[in-house]
Amino acid sequence: LKQQARDYLNINMRSFKDTFDIRVKASDEGRALLAADIDLVAGYATLDAYATWHLSEIHQDTLRNTRLPDNLMGYQWLSDYFWGLEAPFTKTLWRMERRGVCIDADYLESLELPMKERKDDLLKEIMLLAQRPINPNSPAQLKDVLFSPRDQGGLGLKPIKYTASGSPSTDEPTLKHFAHSVPLCEAILEYRKLTKILSTYVNGLRNAAVPGTNKIHTRFNQAGTVTGRLSSSAPNLQNIPAIIRKGFIASAHEDMIVADYSQMEMCVMSHMSGDRAMIDAITEGLDLHSFTASKMLGVEYEHVLIAKWMKDLPDEYCEIEQGVEHWPEYDAETLMDISGRMKDLVAARSAAKAIGFGLMYGRGPGALAQELGISRKEAKELI
């Protein structure tokens, strides 16, 4: 709003922080306003409404005079599309935000102690592997351990990229690049992952829940991504780790259902490209990411599928015993072999998924290499 007010109306609107001199997270701004001066609040809100109204008048002309392609869901003008689809959808999102989603706070709390204990164990392991006290979240300390020469107590690794200041990077893609061959990097990645789950989800979601209802009211961003997908914020409820998803429950006397399109973008890409192999895989009901991974590795499609299935099993289940029961066409020896290769097979499926979405949304070999922790040359070959 502030950017458009400046561009279209020549109005410079002050930010929330500058107006109220309050330094809080976006999710806490509403509560902070309760203690603010009423005249300041009125002026801030009134200017928001004033700018929104005048911008709407300007954009109405654009909506009315912009013709759409003939195949866009039967809409002829951009105004038809906006009022027929986007505006009603805004109301739907508002209802979703207002209703919120319920969390099982007791379940999330039960995760805290085991995760903290695992973090403590990992920290000891990290220090043992580094052969010195180290803070896993310190780039400077990690840089010394990973890239200093062996005669100076480091591992002597060769940097794969550098920061803007010229120092060797120790970000997540760099650690993933070395994780397969350097146990220290693998342990640090797990430590950081647990740290994020604890702070963002186990504690963060409980803090975001409304007392009394245990509901979280996220903010859905209708136009927040370049791909057209929804995003959510304050807090972000997308890409939730599997162990945390169990913490979302139905409200009293209600049921919760989970629905998902089956690799819709991949189906669209297969149709538009006319790729016969992918179309046949879809027609046969195959998992496209596992299918692509099997072609990349030159292994049986079912082996990738079984590896993914094994990975998703709850910890208390035995992969082989459950596998023999679920996949009777495979003997225990074959399933043990798949279990031993599970990490590589699942990683290949993740790489195939990243490649598929990368191709659709214009991701080049550089970005793909960074995401998968591989070289640019390897990423180019995969694409």
Secondary structure, DSSP 8 states (H G I E B T S, - for coil): -HHHHHHHH------HHHHH-----GGGHHHHHTTS-HHHHHHHHHHHHHHHHHHHHHHHHHHHH-B--TTSTT--BHHHHIIIIIHHHHHHHHHHHHH-EEE-HHHHHHHHHHHHHHHHHHHHHHHHHHTS---TT-HHHHHHHHHS-GGGTS-----S-B-TTS-B--SHHHHHHHHTT-HHHHHHHHHHHHHHIIIIIIIHHHHHSBTTTTEE--EEETT--TTS--EEESS--SS--HHHHTTEE--TT--------SSHHHHHHHHHHT-HHHHHHHHTT--HHHHHHHHHHT--HHHHHHHHHHHTS-TTS-HHHHHHHH-TTS-HHHHHHHHHTHHHHHHHHHHHHHHHHHHHTT--HHHHHHHHT--HHHHHHH-
